[in-house]
Amino acid sequence: MTVSRDEFRDAMARLGAAVNVVTSAGPAGRGGFTASAVCSVTDDPPTLLVCLNRSSSGNALFKANGVLCVNALAAGQHAISDAFAGLGGLKGERRFDFGAWSTLSTGAPVLESAAVSFDCRIADVVEKGTHSVIFAEIEAIRQGAPGRALIWYGRGYHPVGHDEAAF
């Protein structure tokens, strides 16, 4: 018995996940995409796993640059997520018109208002099905202001957490 693509996608809609904008910059240019398929792998060395569709126009860019930054979005940053998801037809550099950007150690774009940003070097890539599974070793972290984060659940955005200023 196999699980259909639609059945899998419907089930995954019930698995809440942080909304991240993953960015890169380097010899191949600057780019980014919205991802919920991001997770911690190990704390020694500190490593994240990021899944990127192999058919994505940014796939080759990330591999060529060898760096990325995972920017976990704060509540209310739907427009940034939508821009990097390509909604409204935005591509390439135009996506960076949303938000204020800087860099840390690798040169990958860091969203100033993110809940947290993980600046990484790509250590390994495994091709699995439709996606490239990227293992990224963290070189620097920037924690944003305390507050609520943004998750994706039930095919929609939801704030999670609490506003620390209220306590």
C-alpha positions, 0 to 999 in steps of 0.5 A: 500500500502506498500513500498518494501525493495528495494524501501526504500533502493533506497530512502534512498540512496538519504538521505545524512548522516555522515559516522561514525565508532562506537566503543566499548571496555569492558568485552566483548572485543573491536569491531566496525562498520561503521554506517550512522544511527546516529543522535542527540536525545536531548541536556538534557541530551546530547544523540545520537541514533545509529542503529545496525543490530541485526544480527551483530556479534558486537551486543552482544558486544556493549550491554555487554560493555554498552559503545560506541564512535561515531567517525564521519569521516573526508574527505579522511577516506574511508579506515577506513570506509571500514575496519569497514564495514568489506570490505576485510573480516576484523573482530574484532581487525584487524579493529583497524589496521586502524587509531590511537586510544585512549580513553576518559572517558568510555574506548571506542576507540576514533579515533584520526583523527575523525572530532568529537568523542562522548564518550557515555554510553548506556542508553537504547536499543529498538529492532525494526525490523532488528535493535537495536536502541541504545540511548547513553548518551554522557560523553565526546566529542573530536573535531578534527581539522577543515576541511572537513567531510565525507558523504555517498550519492548515495551509495558512499563517498563524502567530505562535508564542507570546509577547514578552513585553506583556509579562 
